[in-house]
Amino acid sequence: MVSSVAVLSDVHGVLPALEAALAHPAVASAELIVVTGDHTWGPQPAEVLDRLVGLGDRCLLVRGNADRELFEMSRGVDVGLADDPLSVWGAAQLTAAHRALLESMPSSATVEVDGFGPVLFVHATPRNDEEVVLVDSSLARWRSVLAPVPDSVSTVVLGHTHMPFVRLVDGRTVVNPGSVGLPYGRAGAHWAVLAAGSVTLGRALFDGQAAVSAIAAASTYPGARAWAVEALLAPTSDAEALAAFAPRDGR
């Protein structure tokens, strides 16, 4: 059992944002860091994977849909993203060590956390790494996506939709920390901390312009600067994201 867990998600290959999140006192002081997927699909996928691996046993990585897709593409599998230049470029950045890491990375993990008991960590939902469920999804939909979760698990942590929230579903707590590198709604590298039976949501603010310059200088992706400007300086609003996700939520 661990006393505290910092949760990061959806780093999306943005190393400056990851560094900002890791440096935040609330994250730095946690006993365990869990990163709930989509470490890749961004301008610095290899660098982010290397940084996370460098954290050693203090960091637990869960695989997201972007990680799975880039891994499959790196092996020559057609996942329907051949027209996406960032995916094609990103798959080519993966070394043999990165591919082995992604292949062995679990799609879910359960950790005993003091004050919470067993906590389930997934990327999107417990049954699918691409499924969309939102803070205002219907109770019926939440019940459906959480149906595979054992009754002994009263807390589920997920990412994928890049917007932070905490809500109850039939007495079970669901947490989304938001996104580190591709936030929707507001800028900053978002995180959550589970400790002493309570959930805290927060974000690490950093110099977006400096981050854009650093990414443009370090990444070999031709569109790195433009991608970083949009992701870090002009993030998609929560209203826009909720409207875009609504059809995938069954509305």
Backbone as a ProteinNet text record, in pm:
[ID]
protein_1_A
[PRIMARY]
MVSSVAVLSDVHGVLPALEAALAHPAVASAELIVVTGDHTWGPQPAEVLDRLVGLGDRCLLVRGNADRELFEMSRGVDVGLADDPLSVWGAAQLTAAHRALLESMPSSATVEVDGFGPVLFVHATPRNDEEVVLVDSSLARWRSVLAPVPDSVSTVVLGHTHMPFVRLVDGRTVVNPGSVGLPYGRAGAHWAVLAAGSVTLGRALFDGQAAVSAIAAASTYPGARAWAVEALLAPTSDAEALAAFAPRDGR
[TERTIARY]
84.1	0	86.9	46.8	119.8	37.9	106.8	39.2	-19.8	40.2	-8.7	30	-57.7	-33.7	-59.2	38.7	18	-15.4	-119.4	-162.9	-142.6	-72.5	-57.3	-120.2	-157.3	-215.1	-192.6	-194.3	-195.7	-84.1	38.9	155.4	173.7	143	145.7	276.8	385.4	514.7	555.4	513.6	549.7	638.1	768.4	862.2	860.8	857.6	854.6	734.7	619.1	500.8	518.3	577.2	602.5	698.2	802.8	898.6	830.4	741.6	670.1	582.6	513.7	428.3	510.4	619.9	703.7	766.2	790.1	853.4	755.2	625.5	527.3	538	539.7	557.5	457.9	333.9	233.4	265	322.1	360.2	492.5	587.3	721	719.8	623.4	619.6	539.2	472.4	391.3	480.5	432.8	511.1	518.8	409.8	403.3	345.4	396.2	339.1	282.6	155.3	92.6	58.7	98.5	71.3	-22.9	-144.3	-249.7	-260.8	-148.9	-151.5	-141.9	-121	-94	28.4	135.4	265.1	319.7	279.9	332.1	229.1	242.3	166.3	180.7	300.3	335.8	475.3	530.8	657.6	782.1	770.6	886.8	851.7	802.8	757.6	868.9	983	1094.5	1149.3	1161.2	1214.9	1123.8	993.3	898.6	906.2	909.4	920.8	1049.3	1159.2	1286.9	1281.4	1217.9	1207.7	1124	1015.1	928.5	998.2	1066.4	1140.7	1248.5	1307.1	1412.6	1366.6	1235.1	1181.5	1187.9	1212.3	1229.8	1102.1	1117.7	1005.1	904	938.6	845.1	734.9	749.9	654.1	592.5	460.1	386	318.2	346.1	293.9	181.9	72.6	-40	-42.6	-69.5	-68.9	-201.3	-193.2	-311.4	-329.3	-436.9	-463.5	-356	-306.9	-202.2	-73.9	-41.7	77.7	63.1	-54.2	-80.8	-72.6	-132.2	-134.8	5.4	85.1	220.3	306.3	288.5	361.4	325.9	196.8	154.3	205.9	202.1	253	402.8	475.4	619.7	653.8	557.2	575.5	516	471.4	416.9	269.7	199.4	55.9	-21.8	-118.8	-203.6	-315.4	-309.6	-412.9	-502.8	-492.6	-577.6	-525.9	-399.3	-343.3	-231.1	-228.8	-122.3	-125.6	-241.5	-253.2	-223.9	-190.7	-157.9	-6.4	50.6	197.4	261.5	193.4	251.6	259.2	158.6	161.6	270.6	281.3	383.2	522.2	544.7	674.6	700.3	599.9	616.2	649.9	586.2	615.4	759.9	812.8	951.6	1053.5	1009	1100.8	1123.4	1040.5	1047.9	1164.5	1249.7	1359.9	1309.6	1396.7	1360.7	1324.3	1396.3	1366.7	1230.3	1197.2	1065.3	954.8	976.6	874.8	854.4	963	952	877.7	904.9	835.8	686.2	648.5	506.8	436.1	504.9	443.9	412.5	499.5	482.2	400.6	370.4	299.5	155.4	107.1	-29.9	-133.7	-251.7	-361.5	-440	-410.6	-473.6	-383.4	-404.2	-327.9	-412.5	-399.6	-469.8	-366.7	-381.1	-286	-363.2	-314	-371.9	-319.7	-411.8	-375.5	-439.7	-360	-409.4	-527.3	-637.3	-756	-850.7	-808	-890.9	-913.2	-822.8	-827.2	-776.3	-821.4	-774.6	-827.1	-735.8	-770.6	-735.2	-830.1	-808.7	-767.7	-656.5	-607.4	-617.3	-685.5	-698.2	-677.6	-675.5	-661.1	-795.6	-885.5	-1013.9	-1127.8	-1155.3	-1250.2	-1194.3	-1252.7	-1201.3	-1215.3	-1296	-1318.2	-1261.7	-1207	-1166.4	-1072.5	-964.4	-869.4	-903.6	-1018.3	-1061.1	-1198.9	-1269	-1406.1	-1410.5	-1513.8	-1528.3	-1637.5	-1601.7	-1698.8	-1660.5	-1760.7	-1736.9	-1794.8	-1758.9	-1806.5	-1959.2	-2021.8	-2167.4	-2234.2	-2161	-2223.7	-2335.5	-2434.1	-2548.4	-2505.9	-2582.1	-2553.9	-2561.6	-2654.6	-2667.5	-2540.7	-2483.5	-2361.1	-2245.4	-2234.3	-2128.5	-2141.7	-2262.3	-2282.7	-2236.8	-2261.5	-2223	-2071	-2000.1	-1855.3	-1783.5	-1845.5	-1782.5	-1827.9	-1913.1	-1965.1	-1856	-1742.6	-1640.5	-1560.9	-1577	-1493.9	-1545	-1457.6	-1500.6	-1561.3	-1654.7	-1720	-1619.9	-1508.2	-1408.8	-1335.6	-1346.5	-1280	-1378.7	-1352.5	-1443.3	-1390	-1270.4	-1212.9	-1153.9	-1192.4	-1140.8	-1079.7	-957.3	-887.7	-863.4	-899.7	-885.7	-845.7	-809.6	-770.8	-845.2	-770.5	-818.8	-890.3	-976	-1053.2	-990.9	-877.9	-796.5	-862.5	-967.9	-1035.8	-1047.9	-1002	-1003.2	-1142.3	-1171.6	-1294.7	-1289	-1377	-1404.1	-1555	-1609.3	-1753.9	-1783.7	-1905.1	-1951.1	-2041.5	-2028.9	-2117.7	-2159.9	-2282.5	-2332.1	-2236.9	-2185.5	-2097.4	-1951.7	-1922.1	-1783.9	-1724.7	-1604.5	-1538.5	-1466	-1487.8	-1418.1	-1337.4	-1209.9	-1117.7	-1054.3	-1051.3	-973.5	-879.8	-747.9	-655.7	-644.1	-698.8	-674.4	-545.5	-502.4	-386.1	-265.2	-148.5	-22.8	16.4	18.9	76.4	-20.5	-147.8	-246.9	-378.9	-376.7	-493.9	-609.4	-731.1	-851	-911.9	-953.1	-1020.6	-934.4	-809.9	-720.5	-577.2	-484.9	-344.9	-287.8	-172	-103.5	-93.1	2	21.8	-59.9	-168.5	-265.5	-225.9	-269.9	-238	-348.3	-346.7	-432.4	-347.5	-382.9	-316.2	-421.3	-399.6	-482.9	-402.9	-450.8	-380.3	-477.6	-460.8	-540.9	-690.9	-732	-874.2	-934.6	-853.1	-903.8	-835.7	-908.7	-856.1	-834.4	-716.8	-685.2	-652.8	-716.7	-685.9	-604.7	-506	-426	-355.5	-276.2	-199.5	-70.8	29.4	157.5	162.6	171.6	182.2	328.1	350.7	486.4	483.7	601	614	586.2	468.5	429.6	516.1	550.1	634	770.8	828.4	958.9	948.3	836.8	817	806.4	734	721.7	858.7	939.8	1073.1	1160.3	1149.5	1229.7	1188.5	1059.3	1010.5	1054.2	1041	1079.5	1228	1309.1	1454.1	1494.4	1419.9	1460.8	1398.4	1276.7	1204.5	1241.9	1248	1271.5	1141	1028.9	900.8	885.8	861.8	857.3	755.1	644.2	540.2	541.5	654.5	661.2	619.8	670.7	638.5	489.6	431.7	289.6	204.5	240.8	165.6	173.2	292.2	310.2	238.5	237.4	165.3	18	-40.2	-182.6	-210.8	-126.2	-150.5	-130.4	-25.8	12.6	-34.2	-45.2	-80.8	-227.4	-290	-430.5	-508.3	-513.5	-579.1	-727.6	-776	-918.5	-998.3	-1108.9	-1189.8	-1264.8	-1306.4	-1382.3	-1515.9	-1576.9	-1705.1	-1688	-1580.9	-1554.4	-1527.4	-1448.9	-1415.1	-1537.8	-1621.3	-1742	-1835.3	-1846.6	-1931.5	-1876.3	-1743.6	-1682.6	-1694.3	-1684	-1689.5	-1832.3	-1931.4	-2069.4	-2117.9	-2094.9	-2142.4	-2080.1	-1954.7	-1889	-1935.5	-2009.3	-2068.1	-2211.2	-2252.5	-2384.2	-2495.6	-2464	-2568.8	-2627.1
-120.3	0	124.2	225.4	352	459	558.9	663.5	771.4	795.1	900.2	868.8	910	889.1	1019.8	1061.8	1171.2	1110.5	1161.5	1108.2	1212.9	1172.7	1253.3	1175.7	1247	1178.5	1261	1194.1	1261.3	1365.6	1319.2	1406.6	1444.2	1353.6	1375.8	1435	1377.3	1412.8	1556.7	1617.8	1756.7	1756.6	1749.6	1737	1856.7	1982.3	2093.9	2089.2	2048	2037.2	1925.7	1813.7	1704.1	1748.5	1819.6	1867	1960.9	2045.3	2136.4	2059.7	1957.2	1877	1803	1742.1	1666	1754.6	1881.3	1973.3	2033.1	2020.7	2078.3	2007.4	2081	2018.6	1907.1	1922.7	1820.2	1689.7	1699.2	1579.7	1525.3	1614.4	1573.2	1502.8	1535.2	1477	1348.1	1309.2	1187.5	1064	960.2	836.8	766.2	771.2	703.6	799	791.5	865.2	763.7	779.6	695.9	784.8	741.8	817.7	734.4	785.7	703.3	717.4	704	684.3	806.5	780.3	879.7	962.6	891.3	954	1009.1	945.6	977.5	1058.8	1055.9	1138.5	1286	1333.6	1471.7	1494.5	1613.5	1648.1	1588.8	1531.1	1473.1	1337.6	1242.7	1115.9	1034.6	1024.9	946.5	1009.6	1141.8	1211.8	1195.5	1199.7	1182.3	1039.8	941.3	802.8	783.4	839.2	824.9	892.3	1007.6	1078.8	999.1	943.3	865.5	738.4	670.8	550.6	585.3	703.7	746.6	766.4	775.1	789.5	658	548.6	419.3	364.7	292.6	223.9	319.4	446.2	543.5	579.3	537.5	573.2	448.2	446.2	336.3	389.1	325.9	372.1	281.3	342.7	273	314.4	220.7	249.2	309.1	413.4	474.6	436.8	482.4	447.4	503	623.1	679.4	598.1	551.4	468.7	336.2	276.8	150.2	170.2	277.8	302.5	327.1	409.3	434.9	309.8	229.2	103.1	13	0.9	-83.7	-29.6	101.2	160.4	136.3	139.5	117.8	-23.8	-113.9	-251.9	-275.1	-169.1	-180.1	-211.3	-202.1	-231	-106.8	-123.1	-12.7	8.4	120	150.4	264.1	299.1	402.8	544.2	558.2	691.3	726.5	662	686.9	829.5	895.9	1033.5	1136.4	1091.1	1182.9	1194.8	1307.6	1317.8	1303.9	1350	1338.9	1193.2	1114.1	971.9	899	927.3	862	897.9	1025.4	1069.4	1009.2	1013	963.5	816	737	593.8	568.5	652.6	635.8	675.1	746.7	788.9	679.8	576.5	473.8	378.9	365.9	269.9	131.4	32.9	-102.5	-103.4	-25.1	-18.7	43.8	147.4	209.9	113	39.7	-56.2	-166.3	-213	-315.8	-261.4	-135.7	-72	-63.4	-14.1	2	-131.9	-232	-364.1	-425.9	-402.7	-463.3	-376.4	-254.9	-162.1	-207.8	-212.3	-259.3	-156.7	-205.3	-115.7	-72.4	-132.4	-92.5	-136.5	-76.2	-112.9	-83.5	-166.4	-145.9	-130.5	-24	7.9	30.4	-28	-2.9	130.8	222.8	357	381.5	426.5	451.9	549.4	512	595.6	570.9	491.2	462.1	313.2	230.8	89.7	70	-34.9	-56.5	51	112.5	215.7	162.3	169.5	123.7	241.5	225.8	327.1	273.9	348.6	312.2	439	421.3	541	605	532	589.4	536.6	406.8	341.8	204.1	136	3.4	-100.5	-73.2	-175.4	-139	-16.7	27.8	146.9	151.1	261.5	381.2	376.5	488.4	542	472.4	508.9	644.2	722.8	855.8	855.2	904.6	927.2	1058.5	1140.3	1278.3	1307.5	1422.4	1459.2	1464	1502.3	1512	1398.5	1288.2	1170.8	1120.3	1056.7	1009.1	901.1	888.3	784.6	646.1	628.2	498.7	465.5	565.2	540	510.2	585.7	559.5	418.3	378.9	243.4	139.4	165.5	71.4	59.8	173.2	166.2	116.1	132.2	85.4	-55.1	-116.1	-249.1	-353.1	-349.9	-452.6	-434.9	-322.7	-293.2	-371.9	-443.1	-517.6	-426.8	-479.9	-402.4	-352.6	-421.5	-383.8	-254.9	-213.1	-90.6	25.2	119.7	233.2	361.2	354.5	471.5	428.6	499.5	473.5	603.1	593.3	710.1	685.9	784.4	772.7	906.7	903.3	1025.8	1037	1054.7	1045.8	1170.5	1233.6	1347.7	1482.7	1482.9	1602.9	1712.4	1679.8	1778.4	1721.7	1797.5	1745.2	1747.7	1642	1640.6	1532.5	1547.4	1443.2	1433.4	1312.7	1296.1	1160.1	1147.7	1022.6	949.1	817.7	730.8	617.5	622.9	520.6	501.5	610.6	603.7	576.4	549.7	525.4	657.2	689.7	812.4	789.8	880.2	877.2	1005.8	990.7	1103.9	1110.1	1229.7	1255.7	1371.2	1350.9	1458.1	1567.4	1545.6	1638	1601.5	1686.7	1657.3	1740	1676.4	1746.9	1830.3	1769.3	1834.9	1886.5	1847.4	1890.5	1920.2	2019.8	2044.9	2107.2	2071.7	2136.5	2218	2339	2421.7	2533.2	2501.1	2603.8	2553.4	2647.8	2613	2555	2490.9	2434.4	2283.8	2229.8	2085.2	2032.3	1965.2	1926.9	1796.9	1783.9	1666.7	1644.6	1527.8	1496.9	1425.5	1441.7	1370.7	1302.1	1174	1096.5	1073.6	1125.5	1111.4	1130.7	1050.7	1061.6	1060.6	983.5	970.4	1084.3	1180.5	1296	1307.8	1368.2	1392	1541.5	1578.2	1717.2	1729.9	1824	1854.8	1983.4	1988.4	2109.5	2114.4	2218	2232	2307.1	2276	2345.1	2445.2	2571.7	2674.4	2691.2	2718.6	2736.1	2834	2877.8	2975.8	2907.2	2930.8	2864.3	2903.5	3030.5	3075	3008.8	3000.6	2935.8	2788	2725.2	2583.8	2561.6	2648.9	2638.5	2648.4	2744.4	2761.2	2638.8	2583.1	2465	2345.3	2328.1	2216.4	2232.6	2353.5	2378	2353.3	2384.9	2365.9	2219.4	2143.6	2006.5	1901.2	1926.8	1825.6	1829.6	1711.3	1703.2	1697.7	1702.5	1703.6	1837.4	1837.6	1963.1	2064	2016.3	2107.8	2128.9	2106.7	2109	2243.4	2352.9	2483.7	2514	2493.1	2521.9	2434.4	2307.1	2216	2263.7	2302	2345.1	2475.6	2566.7	2692.9	2666.1	2580.9	2550.7	2477.5	2382.4	2300.7	2378.9	2460.7	2525.1	2669.2	2740.1	2881.6	2908.8	2818	2837.2	2707.5	2656.8	2526.7	2530.2	2417.5	2400.9	2426.9	2499	2527.6	2402.9	2403.3	2288.7	2277	2389.6	2385.5	2323.3	2361	2303.7	2154.5	2114.9	1974.1	1891.2	1941.2	1868.1	1851.3	1955.6	1946	1845.7	1844.8	1750.4	1607.2	1585.3	1449.9	1396.7	1484.8	1445	1326.7	1324.5	1208.3	1076.9	1082.1	959.3	918.4	1007.2	976	923.1	907.1	851.9	952	1079.8	1182.1	1214.4
0	0	0	-76	-78.8	-8.1	44.1	119.7	30.8	-85	-174.5	-317.6	-409.3	-552	-625.8	-706.3	-800.4	-935.1	-997.8	-1126.4	-1235.1	-1338.9	-1459.4	-1574.3	-1680.6	-1795.7	-1920.8	-2034.2	-2163.9	-2175.1	-2156.2	-2172.1	-2318.3	-2407	-2551.8	-2600.6	-2553.8	-2608.7	-2587.9	-2476.2	-2447.3	-2322.7	-2345.7	-2233.9	-2140.3	-2186.1	-2090.2	-1996.7	-2046.9	-1961.8	-1859.7	-1902.1	-1808.5	-1698.7	-1735.4	-1636.2	-1536.8	-1584.9	-1495.2	-1397.6	-1447.1	-1359.6	-1255.2	-1297.7	-1204.9	-1098.4	-1131.3	-1036.9	-937.4	-963.8	-871.6	-736.6	-626	-494.2	-463.5	-508.1	-479.7	-550.3	-668.9	-743.9	-693.1	-671	-628.3	-493.3	-408.2	-273.4	-265.4	-373.9	-372.3	-368.7	-301.2	-292.6	-427.7	-504.4	-634.3	-737.5	-859.6	-972.2	-1070.5	-1105.2	-1207.2	-1325.9	-1444.4	-1566.6	-1652.1	-1671.9	-1730	-1882.2	-1949.6	-2093	-2181	-2309.8	-2412.2	-2376.1	-2350.7	-2327.1	-2458.5	-2568.9	-2701.8	-2782	-2914.5	-3008	-2970.9	-2998	-2974.4	-3028	-3010.6	-3075.6	-3011	-2889.1	-2822	-2758.5	-2837.7	-2779.3	-2715.8	-2781.7	-2727.6	-2600.6	-2602.2	-2484.9	-2362.8	-2386.3	-2275.3	-2220.2	-2308.1	-2261.1	-2181.2	-2229.7	-2158.5	-2021.8	-2014.5	-1885.8	-1786.9	-1832.3	-1743.8	-1696.1	-1787.1	-1749.1	-1646.7	-1661.9	-1571.3	-1428	-1406.6	-1270.7	-1193.9	-1264.3	-1199.2	-1139	-1028.8	-966.6	-904	-892.4	-835.1	-933.8	-1059.2	-1162.8	-1223.7	-1234.6	-1295.8	-1421.3	-1534.1	-1661.8	-1711.4	-1752.9	-1815.3	-1961.6	-2050.6	-2194.6	-2239.6	-2323	-2381	-2526.7	-2586	-2725.7	-2819.6	-2794.6	-2880.8	-2871.8	-2753.4	-2735.8	-2810.6	-2799	-2869.3	-3020.4	-3069.5	-3213.2	-3269.2	-3199.6	-3248.8	-3243.4	-3139.4	-3131	-3249.4	-3277.9	-3388.1	-3521.9	-3539	-3662.8	-3678.1	-3566.2	-3573.1	-3617.8	-3607.5	-3652	-3789.7	-3855.5	-3989.3	-3996.4	-3883.5	-3881.3	-3923.9	-4011.6	-4055.9	-3953.7	-3881.5	-3781.1	-3828.4	-3957.1	-4012.4	-3993.2	-3959.6	-3934.3	-4031.1	-4146	-4243.4	-4297.1	-4286.3	-4335.1	-4226.9	-4108.6	-3999.4	-3989.3	-4030.2	-4032.1	-3894.6	-3788.1	-3654.5	-3610.7	-3644	-3609.6	-3687.1	-3815.8	-3898.2	-3847.5	-3822.2	-3770	-3632	-3545	-3408.5	-3403.2	-3487.6	-3490.3	-3528.4	-3616.7	-3661	-3554.5	-3451	-3345.3	-3240.3	-3241.3	-3138.2	-3164	-3065.7	-3074.4	-3034.5	-3046.5	-3003.7	-2855.3	-2775.6	-2631.4	-2606.8	-2682.4	-2667.9	-2707.9	-2815.7	-2859.5	-2755.9	-2696.7	-2592.9	-2472	-2437.8	-2325.1	-2351.6	-2467.8	-2499.4	-2511.6	-2565.5	-2580	-2443.8	-2346.5	-2214	-2118.4	-2158.6	-2070.8	-2050.1	-1926.7	-1903	-1945.7	-1980.6	-2015.4	-1891.8	-1778.7	-1652.4	-1538.2	-1423.3	-1304.1	-1181.1	-1080.5	-953.6	-843.2	-765.9	-659.2	-529.7	-421.7	-289.4	-239.2	-212.4	-166.7	-30.8	62.3	197.3	192.9	254.8	257.3	142.1	44.3	-72.1	-94.5	-46.3	-79.8	-220.8	-290.1	-427.4	-522.4	-595.7	-694.5	-832.2	-925.1	-1061.3	-1149.2	-1221.5	-1313.8	-1456.7	-1543.6	-1684.9	-1767.9	-1900.9	-1984.8	-2015.2	-2079.1	-2119.6	-2032.3	-2042.2	-1952.2	-1918.3	-1820.1	-1784.9	-1895	-1996.3	-2098.5	-2235.5	-2250.4	-2382.7	-2369.9	-2451	-2438	-2526.2	-2595.8	-2680	-2642.1	-2556.9	-2523.7	-2453.6	-2484.2	-2425.4	-2319.8	-2202.2	-2096.1	-2029.6	-1999.1	-1959.3	-1821	-1768.4	-1635.1	-1629.8	-1743.4	-1745.1	-1821.6	-1842.3	-1902.6	-1811.8	-1872.6	-1794.8	-1695.9	-1590.7	-1492.2	-1555.2	-1647.5	-1715	-1793.1	-1859.6	-1936	-1841.7	-1734.3	-1637.3	-1580.4	-1548.2	-1496	-1596.8	-1723.4	-1827.8	-1838.1	-1844.1	-1863.5	-1738.9	-1622.7	-1499.1	-1459	-1539.3	-1505.5	-1482.5	-1557.2	-1534.6	-1405.8	-1336.5	-1219.3	-1098.7	-1028.5	-909.5	-803.1	-727.1	-621.6	-516.9	-502.8	-403.6	-438.9	-566.6	-612.6	-606.2	-519.2	-503.1	-565.7	-627.7	-694.5	-828.3	-933.5	-1067.9	-1120.5	-1170.7	-1225.8	-1374.2	-1456	-1600.6	-1661	-1789.7	-1859.5	-1989.9	-2100	-2237.9	-2288.1	-2208.2	-2257.9	-2222.6	-2151.1	-2132	-2048.4	-1974.6	-1889.3	-1747.5	-1646.7	-1509.7	-1446.6	-1370.5	-1292.5	-1185.4	-1086.9	-987.9	-976.3	-984.8	-966.8	-904	-852.8	-795.1	-892.5	-894	-971.4	-879.7	-831.5	-738.6	-620.4	-567.7	-452.4	-484.9	-611.3	-654.1	-707.3	-665.7	-708.5	-840.6	-935.1	-1063.5	-1075.7	-1112.1	-1119	-1257.2	-1313.6	-1434.8	-1402.2	-1408.2	-1371.7	-1476	-1596.7	-1706.1	-1776.9	-1868	-1951.1	-1910.4	-1919.1	-1894.8	-2015.9	-2133.8	-2250	-2353.7	-2345	-2443.3	-2370.8	-2281.8	-2197	-2273.9	-2233.7	-2285.2	-2171.2	-2201.9	-2102.2	-2047.4	-2011.1	-1957.5	-1968.9	-1974.3	-1989.7	-1861.2	-1873.2	-1758.1	-1767.4	-1694.2	-1687	-1569.6	-1599.1	-1496.5	-1425.6	-1301.3	-1220.3	-1117.5	-1057.2	-942.6	-838.9	-713.3	-604.4	-518.2	-492.1	-400.7	-274.2	-161.8	-34.5	80.4	184	306.4	276.9	179.3	148.9	70.7	26.3	-47.4	-183.3	-276.8	-411.5	-430	-477	-507.9	-656	-722.7	-862	-866.9	-956.2	-967.8	-1101.4	-1119.3	-1242.8	-1214	-1291.5	-1284.4	-1398.9	-1365.8	-1468.2	-1509.7	-1635.6	-1685.2	-1801.5	-1843.1	-1951.1	-2084.5	-2139.5	-2262.4	-2381.1	-2390.5	-2502.1	-2498	-2377.8	-2364.1	-2398.1	-2358.8	-2389.8	-2540.2	-2608.5	-2754	-2819.4	-2774.6	-2831.5	-2806.3	-2684.7	-2651.1	-2735.2	-2755.1	-2835.9	-2981	-3034.1	-3172.7	-3194.5	-3093.2	-3105.6	-3092.7	-3013.9	-2983.3	-3073.3	-3123.3	-3199.9	-3346.6	-3408.1	-3552.1	-3631.1	-3563.2	-3633.4	-3706.1	-3836.7	-3913.3	-3862.5	-3808.4	-3761.6	-3612	-3548.3	-3402.1	-3343.9	-3399.1	-3342	-3352	-3468.8	-3486.9	-3396.2	-3385	-3297.9	-3153.7	-3108.4	-2970.2	-2941.9	-3036.6	-3018.4	-2994	-3076.7	-3061.8	-2930.8	-2895.8	-2776.6	-2648.7	-2643.5	-2518.4	-2504.7	-2616.1	-2608.8	-2642.8	-2714	-2752.3	-2732.8	-2609	-2587.4	-2622.2	-2668.6	-2695.7	-2568.9	-2580.5	-2462.3	-2418	-2291.1	-2241.7	-2314.2	-2347.8	-2418.9	-2556.7	-2626.5	-2758.7	-2748.8	-2649.2	-2633.8	-2599.3	-2509.5	-2471.6	-2591.3	-2673.2	-2791.4	-2891.9	-2907.6	-3002.9	-2956.2	-2825	-2770.3	-2757.8	-2758.9	-2730	-2814.3	-2945.9	-3024	-2978.9	-2934.2	-2890	-2750.7	-2686.2	-2556.3	-2573.8	-2698.3	-2725.2	-2722.7	-2736	-2728.9	-2867.2
[MASK]
+++++++++++++++++++++++++++++++++++++++++++++++++++++++++++++++++++++++++++++++++++++++++++++++++++++++++++++++++++++++++++++++++++++++++++++++++++++++++++++++++++++++++++++++++++++++++++++++++++++++++++++++++++++++++++++++++++++++++++++++++++++++++++

